[in-house]
Amino acid sequence: MRWSATSLLVTTLLLLAACGGGTDRDRYIDDEPVTGSMEGLWGFPGDGSLAAIVGASDAVVVAEVIEVVGVEYSGPYDVPESIPAAIAESWSRGLPYTTYRVRVDQWLKGSGGQEILITDFGGIMEDVPFFIDGDFLLETGRKYVMTLEPNRGMPGDGQYTRNGGSRGTFEVTDGFVHVLNHPLAEDLQDQYGGMPLADFLEVLEGYVANPWSPPPPPTPAPLEERNATVGSAGGFVGALSLGPGDSVDASVTVPAGALAGDTTFTISEFSADDPALPPPPGGAFSRVFQFTPDGQKFSKPVTIQFSYSDAELTGDDGATRARLDADEARLQVSLLVDGSYRPLPDCRSLDRPAPDPCVAGRDASANTVTVVTTHFSTYALSECGCVSVDADTAGNTATSLGSREECNTLSSDWLFKGKSTGGNTSTTLNDTTGQGFPDPDGFADKAVRITTGTGAGQVRRITANTATQLTVSPAWTTIPDTTSKYEVLDTLNIDVTVDSVPPYDGGTFTGGIAGFGFNLLFDGSVINVIAVNPGGDSETLIAAGGARSPFDIIDSDADAGSSSDGLPATTGNLRVDMGDLSTNFESGAGVLARLTLVGVDSGSSALTLDVVEVVAASAAAYSVGTLLNVQVAVDTSCAP
């Protein structure tokens, strides 16, 4: 959740990479590439050095902005109540993308015409600048050195967009180059007196001629390894006894039939603080474990068991990290994926298919945690300094998170049906035949589906009704007419809830909840999602308890890429992101989002939460220690 009209990054370190020695240029530019703190920052390739930025670009140009061609928008979304009316209309069209016409003085890398179009995120909306943290808007009449990449799907006609956002763009003023907004650098003018453009271009041409390549990754050093060969009959790769200096261990049990033939397995034990490994989760135990062959697949699930001593729970194992007494019922296992650790969900029989891998059990008396999986990777065990996220029947929230209705039933049979008599608008459906809807609002929060005729297949939530008219949301894609037959259907509300959000601390700007996001995976042939937060934001934690400025992006087809588009969600992958732009940060337990479902055909569908993010006031993401899902059965019973 990084949308802002101002940068939150305060930076002081110059980050330009090598140039030749022995000239006055040495006082303008550092010769060391950036490592460590630069890696992983949004929009930056490689190690963040200028050489890496140039190497990752398709083109590098010196160009002057001569015209703002126009602003296009990502698509409609709900405008928060707090947005001033003067700009609400612009915001309702979606996020802005500006296309600029630039005149190219020189192509340092790539080739093209004298004039090109560049499209970037951000723009002027009703005289108010809007852009992502760390970025800035280009200005007409100014000259820049820009690193470019092809425009990959941004709204607008630009052939290119700026590589790394604004951080790969340098302003030219009076023959000197300036870094306008670099995460770890002040303006070159302030720190080094500016760099002459000719010298800067010579450096860039050197990088074009001698492309940057990343250094080889460091290799972690195992503290201990155990090997065993297991065949089709199954077997055990055992752990050593726990003792001083080795207060956490792991073993693997392979069932018969999981392997086609003999395979040699290795369990490698590393220090959680090994600098060659990604940072471990907060409150991590002293060891992480790698199971190889990496990516090994099994025909049947294998069992990984982690064992630990009491010293691991209290932090008395000699580890340098501070750790409170861990709650053994909430110990967390995390999987290393793409350079970071992701917490595993708990195994539950109602999930179809079951999460893989997942935590099958925690035994506090035996000091063990068990994981079930069909493939090998790297795992870390940690205390759960985290939040719990749950999907459950609406209303079963803050005071009753432990009392769950895991199986929910819904009918796709009609409650009422008829034929439109016409005169409909984009948000209404009329039936004046005399049979009469239950008035007033007897069908509010139900769904209406057009079964035949114009607009057939559309499903919408009913927000209100009179005896002769239904009001729906969102608006019809195709307005029904007198050929349209309809059915009114029952709905089911599911809440995505959170527990254990720590209180907001205004002194350290930590804790509280400032935003969240999740994907909801479901079977679109069985259920559709027709509303998110149908009652507004009043029932959600992020909007509770006073002033709020919610910012929503609803992507009803996350499989097709990330964009804000309209409901209903029918493809089986719904993305919900919400942020609070105010400083009213709530905590504790409550609803993140309320989802309204409608059954479209008989069958059973798991509602699975994926890519869940809960963000604190500091913009740091909480670790999600417990992730619970739910099942919905339409015209049938839930799977056992």
C-alpha positions as MATLAB code, in Angstrom:
seq = 'MRWSATSLLVTTLLLLAACGGGTDRDRYIDDEPVTGSMEGLWGFPGDGSLAAIVGASDAVVVAEVIEVVGVEYSGPYDVPESIPAAIAESWSRGLPYTTYRVRVDQWLKGSGGQEILITDFGGIMEDVPFFIDGDFLLETGRKYVMTLEPNRGMPGDGQYTRNGGSRGTFEVTDGFVHVLNHPLAEDLQDQYGGMPLADFLEVLEGYVANPWSPPPPPTPAPLEERNATVGSAGGFVGALSLGPGDSVDASVTVPAGALAGDTTFTISEFSADDPALPPPPGGAFSRVFQFTPDGQKFSKPVTIQFSYSDAELTGDDGATRARLDADEARLQVSLLVDGSYRPLPDCRSLDRPAPDPCVAGRDASANTVTVVTTHFSTYALSECGCVSVDADTAGNTATSLGSREECNTLSSDWLFKGKSTGGNTSTTLNDTTGQGFPDPDGFADKAVRITTGTGAGQVRRITANTATQLTVSPAWTTIPDTTSKYEVLDTLNIDVTVDSVPPYDGGTFTGGIAGFGFNLLFDGSVINVIAVNPGGDSETLIAAGGARSPFDIIDSDADAGSSSDGLPATTGNLRVDMGDLSTNFESGAGVLARLTLVGVDSGSSALTLDVVEVVAASAAAYSVGTLLNVQVAVDTSCAP';
ca = [
       0.000    0.000    0.000;
       2.347    2.721   -1.240;
       0.120    5.332   -2.855;
       0.957    8.902   -1.871;
       1.311   12.396   -3.228;
       4.600   12.892   -1.382;
       7.722   10.819   -0.870;
       8.282    9.139    2.482;
      11.891    8.261    1.675;
      14.569   10.408    3.314;
      17.926    9.538    1.800;
      21.496   10.740    1.946;
      23.876    8.340    0.211;
      25.172    8.831   -3.325;
      24.579    5.802   -5.501;
      26.374    6.214   -8.792;
      28.629    3.414   -9.925;
      32.176    3.208  -11.260;
      33.944    5.583  -13.564;
      37.578    5.734  -14.513;
      40.123    7.064  -12.016;
      42.533    9.887  -12.355;
      40.148   12.596  -13.520;
      38.094   15.325  -11.899;
      35.075   13.075  -12.352;
      36.161   11.120   -9.261;
      34.850   13.919   -7.085;
      31.465   13.683   -8.754;
      30.772    9.975   -8.679;
      31.431    6.995   -6.407;
      33.147    3.909   -7.790;
      31.493    1.320   -5.540;
      28.260   -0.448   -6.524;
      25.426   -0.344   -4.064;
      24.715   -3.500   -2.089;
      22.560   -4.576    0.825;
      20.147   -1.777    1.680;
      19.460   -1.014   -1.984;
      18.433   -4.519   -2.945;
      14.720   -5.204   -2.984;
      13.612   -1.567   -3.163;
      10.616   -1.063   -5.422;
      11.418   -0.619   -9.073;
      15.195   -1.016   -8.900;
      17.107   -3.614  -10.907;
      20.215   -5.473   -9.789;
      22.229   -3.906   -6.984;
      20.777   -0.439   -7.583;
      23.952    0.978   -9.077;
      23.816    3.189  -12.134;
      25.526    0.420  -14.096;
      22.739   -2.019  -13.183;
      20.022    0.477  -14.083;
      21.555    1.088  -17.509;
      22.058   -2.650  -18.043;
      18.398   -3.376  -17.281;
      17.125   -0.658  -19.645;
      16.094   -1.071  -23.270;
      17.028    2.499  -24.109;
      18.905    5.455  -22.599;
      18.211    8.918  -24.012;
      18.916   12.587  -23.443;
      15.577   14.265  -24.140;
      13.436   17.336  -23.482;
       9.761   17.090  -22.538;
       7.869   19.208  -25.054;
       4.226   18.305  -24.379;
       1.886   16.535  -21.965;
      -0.219   14.580  -24.458;
      -2.875   13.522  -21.971;
      -3.876   11.545  -18.901;
      -5.660    8.188  -19.008;
      -7.053    6.163  -16.123;
      -6.788    2.575  -14.946;
     -10.516    2.017  -14.540;
     -13.304    2.885  -12.092;
     -13.201    2.214   -8.363;
     -15.115    3.398   -5.326;
     -14.047    6.893   -4.248;
     -13.469    7.244   -0.478;
     -15.852    9.611    1.289;
     -12.914   11.688    2.506;
     -11.787   12.662   -1.015;
     -12.719   16.307   -1.743;
     -15.566   16.720   -4.187;
     -13.342   18.852   -6.420;
     -11.240   15.824   -7.382;
     -13.666   12.963   -6.652;
     -14.846   12.831  -10.275;
     -11.262   12.389  -11.522;
     -10.513    9.752   -8.893;
     -13.636    7.802   -9.802;
     -12.090    7.140  -13.212;
      -9.189    5.276  -11.567;
      -5.485    5.876  -11.128;
      -3.819    8.345  -13.542;
      -1.213    7.584  -16.192;
       0.348   10.509  -18.073;
       1.758   10.367  -21.605;
       4.534   12.823  -22.496;
       5.945   13.767  -25.920;
       9.725   14.190  -25.713;
      12.332   15.396  -28.203;
      15.407   13.155  -28.169;
      18.779   14.888  -28.431;
      20.818   11.686  -28.206;
      20.231    7.924  -28.087;
      22.928    6.456  -25.808;
      21.361    3.004  -25.913;
      18.794    1.716  -28.381;
      17.586    3.708  -31.350;
      14.505    5.545  -32.552;
      13.089    8.752  -33.902;
      13.629   12.315  -32.805;
      10.284   12.355  -30.977;
       8.904    9.542  -28.811;
       6.004    9.102  -26.383;
       6.590    8.065  -22.770;
       3.791    6.913  -20.439;
       4.273    6.919  -16.662;
       2.127    6.343  -13.602;
       0.910    9.575  -11.989;
      -0.543   12.848  -13.148;
      -2.202   16.146  -12.310;
      -5.784   15.561  -11.171;
      -7.772   18.767  -10.736;
      -4.513   20.678  -10.085;
      -3.418   18.106   -7.481;
      -0.295   16.014   -8.258;
      -0.727   12.276   -7.722;
       2.151    9.769   -7.818;
       3.789    6.859   -5.979;
       6.164    7.400   -3.052;
       9.633    8.208   -4.348;
       8.482    9.286   -7.806;
       7.975   12.676   -9.419;
       6.189   13.997  -12.498;
       8.071   15.137  -15.604;
       7.754   18.822  -16.497;
       7.509   20.389  -19.946;
      10.467   22.455  -21.040;
      12.918   20.455  -18.919;
      15.680   18.163  -20.177;
      16.379   14.741  -18.669;
      18.625   11.736  -19.036;
      16.160    8.835  -18.947;
      16.587    5.072  -18.790;
      13.608    3.490  -20.567;
      11.831    0.185  -21.003;
       8.867   -0.710  -23.247;
       5.405    0.319  -22.089;
       3.945   -3.005  -20.947;
       0.230   -2.450  -20.600;
       0.043    1.007  -19.014;
      -2.937    3.064  -20.189;
      -1.793    5.569  -22.801;
      -0.034    5.629  -26.162;
       3.583    5.768  -24.967;
       6.067    3.411  -26.598;
       8.197    3.560  -23.427;
       8.020    4.046  -19.694;
      10.828    5.078  -17.355;
      12.911    2.194  -16.013;
      12.683    1.974  -12.233;
      10.111    4.759  -12.191;
      11.581    8.183  -11.545;
      14.669    6.695   -9.920;
      16.242    5.997  -13.278;
      15.723    9.605  -14.440;
      18.198   12.474  -14.081;
      17.500   16.159  -14.702;
      19.882   18.306  -16.798;
      20.100   21.966  -15.740;
      22.703   24.445  -17.012;
      24.853   21.607  -18.342;
      24.911   19.661  -15.060;
      23.170   16.414  -14.126;
      21.139   16.070  -10.935;
      19.620   13.087   -9.149;
      16.060   14.238   -8.486;
      14.780   11.363   -6.379;
      17.016    8.436   -5.600;
      16.177    6.283   -2.554;
      19.657    6.536   -1.048;
      21.085    9.725   -2.583;
      20.767   13.459   -2.147;
      20.792   15.777   -5.114;
      24.245   15.721   -6.738;
      24.171   19.499   -6.819;
      23.911   19.650   -3.028;
      26.528   17.014   -2.339;
      29.034   17.233   -5.181;
      28.316   20.489   -7.002;
      26.585   18.682   -9.860;
      28.171   16.518  -12.534;
      28.927   17.891  -16.014;
      26.611   16.341  -18.583;
      29.508   15.339  -20.887;
      31.209   13.410  -18.070;
      27.945   11.752  -17.086;
      27.255   10.640  -20.660;
      30.775    9.211  -20.911;
      30.085    7.108  -17.845;
      26.775    5.881  -19.286;
      28.366    5.013  -22.634;
      30.913    2.918  -20.750;
      28.102    0.989  -19.088;
      26.359    0.467  -22.421;
      29.590   -0.869  -23.958;
      30.417   -3.032  -20.906;
      27.110   -4.294  -19.501;
      26.812   -4.848  -15.774;
      26.424   -8.419  -14.565;
      25.400   -9.401  -11.048;
      28.025  -10.888   -8.730;
      27.653  -14.597   -7.919;
      25.394  -15.151   -4.917;
      27.109  -16.098   -1.641;
      26.895  -19.716   -0.526;
      25.492  -20.490    2.943;
      27.648  -22.669    5.205;
      25.855  -25.702    6.669;
      26.446  -26.371   10.365;
      25.411  -29.987   10.004;
      24.124  -32.342    7.305;
      22.427  -35.730    7.390;
      22.062  -38.010    4.384;
      19.958  -41.095    3.760;
      18.778  -43.099    0.757;
      15.092  -43.934    0.680;
      13.336  -46.198   -1.826;
       9.790  -47.066   -2.846;
       9.205  -48.823    0.481;
       9.593  -45.530    2.320;
      11.935  -44.637    5.146;
      13.206  -42.107    7.633;
      15.849  -39.396    7.416;
      16.627  -38.938   11.094;
      17.625  -35.998   13.226;
      20.393  -36.058   15.834;
      19.571  -35.767   19.505;
      19.044  -32.238   20.766;
      21.777  -30.927   22.992;
      23.887  -27.888   23.892;
      24.409  -25.693   20.854;
      21.842  -27.648   18.838;
      18.454  -26.782   20.292;
      16.339  -27.290   17.142;
      16.404  -30.141   14.642;
      14.380  -31.744   11.839;
      13.560  -35.164   10.403;
      11.635  -36.529    7.400;
       9.365  -39.570    7.193;
       8.663  -40.850    3.665;
       5.665  -43.215    3.310;
       5.684  -46.296    1.096;
       4.767  -45.465   -2.488;
       5.889  -41.831   -2.313;
       8.963  -42.602   -4.461;
       9.391  -44.672   -7.612;
      12.928  -45.725   -6.687;
      15.968  -45.042   -4.527;
      16.598  -41.351   -3.843;
      19.283  -39.802   -1.650;
      18.040  -37.043    0.626;
      19.974  -34.450    2.606;
      18.851  -32.334    5.534;
      21.147  -29.300    5.836;
      21.083  -27.215    9.001;
      22.115  -23.546    8.833;
      22.361  -20.727   11.290;
      19.306  -18.504   10.924;
      21.749  -15.574   10.900;
      23.857  -16.918    8.006;
      24.551  -13.779    5.917;
      24.176  -15.776    2.689;
      20.546  -16.542    3.516;
      17.612  -14.107    3.434;
      16.709  -12.555    6.808;
      14.660  -15.029    8.856;
      11.147  -14.283   10.127;
      10.836  -12.229   13.288;
      11.416  -14.343   16.409;
      13.049  -17.099   14.344;
      14.599  -20.063   16.063;
      18.369  -20.430   15.826;
      18.356  -22.799   12.827;
      16.801  -23.012    9.379;
      16.663  -26.253    7.400;
      17.070  -27.058    3.740;
      15.713  -30.343    2.403;
      17.226  -31.593   -0.845;
      17.048  -32.485   -3.667;
      15.448  -29.046   -3.915;
      12.060  -29.287   -5.609;
      11.854  -33.061   -5.088;
       8.285  -34.203   -5.763;
       6.538  -37.047   -3.955;
       3.564  -39.146   -5.070;
       2.291  -39.114   -1.484;
       2.777  -36.425    1.179;
       5.827  -36.773    3.388;
       6.041  -35.636    7.014;
       8.667  -33.170    8.224;
       8.971  -32.927   11.996;
      10.771  -30.086   13.720;
      11.985  -30.683   17.289;
      13.155  -27.978   19.670;
      14.360  -27.574   23.235;
      12.922  -25.261   25.859;
      15.969  -23.011   25.382;
      14.618  -22.090   21.931;
      11.363  -20.873   23.442;
      13.028  -18.447   25.857;
      15.914  -17.290   23.683;
      18.458  -18.892   26.056;
      20.105  -20.765   23.202;
      22.817  -18.158   22.747;
      21.117  -16.574   19.729;
      21.675  -12.844   19.363;
      18.048  -12.036   18.524;
      15.730  -11.036   21.343;
      12.760  -13.318   21.791;
       9.918  -13.419   24.285;
       8.666  -16.702   25.659;
       7.071  -18.212   22.563;
       3.485  -19.466   22.590;
       3.918  -23.090   21.518;
       0.331  -23.281   20.281;
       1.149  -20.543   17.760;
       4.609  -21.570   16.547;
       5.012  -20.703   12.896;
       6.728  -22.562   10.059;
       7.762  -20.474    7.054;
       8.787  -21.567    3.552;
      11.558  -19.793    1.647;
      10.062  -18.584   -1.662;
      11.766  -16.173   -4.077;
      14.137  -14.829   -1.455;
      11.718  -14.322    1.446;
       9.948  -16.482    4.010;
       6.205  -17.078    3.713;
       4.264  -18.537    6.652;
       2.536  -21.859    6.038;
      -1.208  -22.271    6.584;
      -2.566  -24.937    8.883;
      -3.776  -28.162    7.266;
      -7.556  -28.539    7.334;
      -9.673  -31.279    5.841;
     -12.190  -28.834    4.373;
      -9.629  -27.221    2.089;
      -9.907  -28.622   -1.435;
      -7.159  -29.101   -2.413;
      -5.335  -29.096    0.918;
      -2.593  -26.462    1.244;
       0.805  -27.835    0.241;
       2.851  -27.573    2.369;
       0.868  -27.005    5.556;
       1.302  -27.299    9.336;
      -0.352  -30.540   10.454;
       0.162  -30.196   14.184;
       1.913  -28.627   17.167;
       2.694  -30.771   20.222;
       3.769  -28.592   23.141;
       4.405  -31.581   25.428;
       6.761  -33.194   22.912;
       8.238  -29.901   21.659;
       7.493  -30.712   18.027;
       5.867  -29.060   15.000;
       4.800  -31.233   12.050;
       4.560  -30.212    8.389;
       3.010  -32.218    5.553;
       4.216  -31.627    1.985;
       4.773  -33.223   -1.414;
       7.950  -31.271   -2.240;
      11.208  -30.142   -0.632;
      12.467  -26.630    0.061;
      13.946  -24.495    2.893;
      12.011  -23.921    6.123;
      12.334  -21.736    9.231;
      10.624  -22.194   12.594;
       9.700  -19.115   14.628;
       7.484  -17.736   17.301;
       4.321  -16.134   15.987;
       4.803  -12.399   16.454;
       2.031  -12.136   13.947;
      -1.620  -11.673   13.171;
      -4.223  -14.324   12.391;
      -6.430  -14.026    9.300;
      -9.639  -15.993    8.861;
     -12.507  -16.364    6.390;
     -15.773  -17.141    8.139;
     -19.513  -16.532    8.209;
     -20.325  -12.839    8.520;
     -20.755  -11.650   12.088;
     -18.487  -14.339   13.561;
     -15.715  -11.854   14.229;
     -13.982   -9.950   16.994;
     -15.447  -11.696   20.043;
     -15.820  -15.150   18.525;
     -12.906  -15.840   16.225;
     -12.535  -19.317   17.706;
     -16.158  -20.328   17.056;
     -16.167  -21.093   13.363;
     -18.667  -22.271   10.817;
     -16.250  -24.005    8.467;
     -18.979  -25.424    6.235;
     -21.481  -22.961    4.779;
     -24.426  -23.879    2.570;
     -26.119  -21.784   -0.096;
     -28.889  -22.416   -2.590;
     -28.854  -21.465   -6.256;
     -32.632  -21.935   -6.496;
     -34.640  -18.810   -7.196;
     -36.607  -17.027   -4.487;
     -38.629  -15.053   -7.013;
     -38.666  -14.858  -10.790;
     -40.319  -12.893  -13.524;
     -39.836  -10.838  -16.681;
     -38.786   -7.218  -16.981;
     -41.400   -4.831  -18.288;
     -38.760   -2.403  -19.593;
     -37.889    1.184  -18.776;
     -34.795    0.004  -16.915;
     -31.783    2.189  -16.209;
     -28.146    1.195  -15.693;
     -28.915    0.411  -12.034;
     -32.580   -0.674  -12.030;
     -34.818   -3.535  -13.151;
     -38.577   -2.995  -13.457;
     -41.406   -5.527  -13.235;
     -44.835   -3.932  -13.215;
     -46.788   -7.130  -14.021;
     -48.452   -6.999  -10.607;
     -46.838   -9.932   -8.832;
     -44.956   -7.400   -6.636;
     -41.582   -7.470   -4.907;
     -41.681   -7.527   -1.073;
     -41.651   -3.816   -0.270;
     -39.819   -1.954    1.148;
     -36.404   -3.504    0.543;
     -37.507   -7.084    1.075;
     -34.880   -8.225   -1.430;
     -32.102   -5.894   -0.250;
     -28.743   -7.739   -0.108;
     -30.111  -10.549   -2.303;
     -28.964  -11.079   -5.899;
     -30.700  -10.868   -9.257;
     -29.617  -12.892  -12.282;
     -30.771  -12.290  -15.865;
     -31.524  -15.792  -17.160;
     -32.593  -15.143  -20.773;
     -33.000  -12.245  -23.173;
     -30.958   -9.057  -23.288;
     -28.200   -9.053  -20.673;
     -28.464  -12.786  -19.973;
     -25.876  -14.117  -17.529;
     -25.415  -10.909  -15.546;
     -25.600  -11.227  -11.758;
     -25.910   -8.173   -9.524;
     -26.457   -7.389   -5.844;
     -29.824   -5.832   -4.978;
     -29.287   -2.750   -2.829;
     -32.955   -1.718   -2.475;
     -36.389   -2.361   -3.944;
     -39.931   -1.105   -4.196;
     -42.936   -3.212   -5.162;
     -42.090   -2.799   -8.865;
     -38.388   -1.969   -9.106;
     -35.063   -3.495   -8.045;
     -32.016   -1.250   -7.591;
     -28.720   -3.030   -8.270;
     -24.989   -2.548   -7.858;
     -22.713   -2.420   -9.726;
     -24.395   -1.026  -12.839;
     -25.522   -3.364  -15.594;
     -22.992   -3.972  -18.331;
     -25.918   -4.488  -20.707;
     -29.206   -2.905  -19.596;
     -32.027   -5.514  -19.612;
     -35.164   -4.821  -21.632;
     -38.583   -6.391  -22.162;
     -36.990   -9.606  -23.468;
     -35.105  -10.147  -20.194;
     -36.224  -12.771  -17.706;
     -34.742  -12.720  -14.202;
     -34.421  -14.686  -10.955;
     -33.863  -13.361   -7.434;
     -31.329  -15.512   -5.543;
     -30.224  -15.871   -1.944;
     -26.757  -14.645   -0.919;
     -24.175  -15.458    1.727;
     -21.890  -12.946    3.442;
     -18.376  -14.097    4.372;
     -16.062  -11.969    6.512;
     -12.302  -11.945    6.140;
     -11.196  -11.190    9.689;
      -7.962  -10.399   11.502;
      -6.904  -11.003   15.103;
      -4.025   -9.809   17.293;
      -3.228   -6.498   15.559;
      -1.043   -4.664   18.137;
      -1.989   -1.146   19.285;
      -0.746    1.867   17.375;
       2.191    3.701   18.988;
       2.290    7.321   17.826;
       5.766    7.821   19.257;
       7.407    5.138   17.125;
       4.761    5.103   14.363;
       4.399    1.332   14.751;
       1.517   -1.079   15.250;
      -2.090   -0.555   14.259;
      -3.482   -1.351   10.826;
      -3.042    1.008    7.883;
      -3.842   -1.353    5.029;
      -4.361   -4.907    3.876;
      -4.641   -7.018    0.762;
      -5.550  -10.581   -0.166;
      -6.497  -12.820   -3.054;
      -9.630  -14.910   -2.670;
      -9.455  -18.124   -4.707;
     -12.741  -19.932   -5.417;
     -14.556  -22.026   -8.010;
     -16.206  -19.492  -10.296;
     -18.457  -22.170  -11.790;
     -20.086  -22.678   -8.359;
     -20.098  -19.211   -6.734;
     -19.561  -15.581   -7.725;
     -18.575  -12.647   -5.518;
     -21.007   -9.800   -6.171;
     -20.012   -7.270   -3.490;
     -17.091   -6.257   -1.278;
     -18.052   -4.323    1.864;
     -21.707   -4.041    0.787;
     -22.583   -1.929    3.815;
     -19.797    0.548    3.147;
     -16.795    0.593    5.463;
     -18.691    0.838    8.753;
     -18.280   -2.854    9.591;
     -14.558   -3.088    8.805;
     -11.728   -2.675   11.268;
      -9.780   -0.326    9.028;
     -12.665    2.123    9.007;
     -13.839    1.747   12.609;
     -13.592    4.139   15.523;
     -13.475    7.613   14.055;
     -11.951    9.492   11.150;
     -10.982    7.416    8.153;
      -9.866    7.894    4.593;
     -10.181    4.476    2.927;
      -8.588    3.779   -0.436;
      -9.861    0.677   -2.271;
      -8.701   -1.280   -5.302;
     -10.885   -4.250   -6.286;
      -9.537   -6.550   -9.009;
     -12.239   -9.068   -9.901;
      -9.996  -10.984  -12.333;
      -6.534  -11.085  -10.743;
      -5.488  -13.880  -13.144;
      -5.456  -11.303  -15.946;
      -3.061   -8.955  -14.136;
      -3.476   -6.323  -11.469;
      -5.997   -3.602  -12.214;
      -9.029   -2.017  -10.647;
     -12.136   -3.370  -12.346;
     -15.753   -3.959  -11.534;
     -17.612   -6.744   -9.781;
     -18.967   -9.376   -9.932;
     -15.928  -11.654   -9.661;
     -16.537  -14.767  -11.734;
     -13.095  -16.133  -12.681;
     -12.138  -17.575   -9.297;
      -9.404  -15.096   -8.359;
     -10.475  -11.868   -6.641;
      -7.890   -9.371   -5.331;
      -8.870   -6.864   -2.640;
      -6.540   -4.069   -1.474;
      -7.529   -1.375    0.986;
      -5.558    1.375    2.688;
      -6.392    4.069    5.202;
      -4.890    7.420    4.219;
      -5.827    8.939    7.575;
      -3.820    8.522   10.793;
      -6.602    6.686   12.599;
      -4.973    3.273   13.031;
      -7.179    0.656   14.697;
      -5.961   -2.515   16.393;
      -7.174   -5.743   17.947;
      -9.589   -8.017   16.099;
     -12.263   -7.341   13.507;
     -13.354   -7.470    9.887;
     -10.991   -6.683    7.022;
     -13.572   -7.125    4.274;
     -17.108   -8.480    3.939;
     -17.742  -10.458    0.766;
     -21.209  -11.209   -0.644;
     -21.490  -14.523   -2.507;
     -24.163  -15.947   -4.777;
     -24.507  -19.567   -5.899;
     -24.535  -20.034   -9.666;
     -24.500  -23.840   -9.902;
     -24.467  -26.890   -7.646;
     -21.157  -27.969   -6.190;
     -18.672  -27.256   -3.416;
     -16.000  -24.543   -3.414;
     -13.238  -23.779   -0.956;
     -12.654  -20.080   -0.325;
      -8.873  -19.882   -0.046;
      -7.011  -16.780    1.055;
      -3.710  -16.213   -0.771;
      -1.008  -13.510   -0.868;
      -2.361  -12.026    2.362;
      -0.829   -8.735    3.504;
      -1.682   -6.812    6.674;
       0.224   -3.530    6.934;
       1.086   -1.505   10.037;
       1.216    2.281   10.350;
       4.936    2.146    9.563;
       4.081    0.444    6.211;
       5.801   -2.732    7.450;
       3.847   -5.927    6.798;
       2.864   -8.137    9.704;
       3.697  -11.810    9.553;
       0.487  -13.799    9.104;
       0.876  -16.749   11.445;
      -2.515  -18.432   11.147;
      -4.474  -18.455    7.897;
      -7.852  -20.177    7.990;
     -10.158  -20.726    5.043;
     -13.787  -21.723    4.614;
     -15.946  -23.904    2.369;
     -19.249  -23.132    0.640;
     -21.570  -25.856   -0.666;
     -24.227  -24.859   -3.207;
     -27.253  -27.175   -3.459;
     -25.226  -29.951   -1.793;
     -23.420  -30.790    1.422;
     -19.843  -29.842    2.297;
     -17.053  -32.304    1.591;
     -16.163  -34.404    4.652;
];
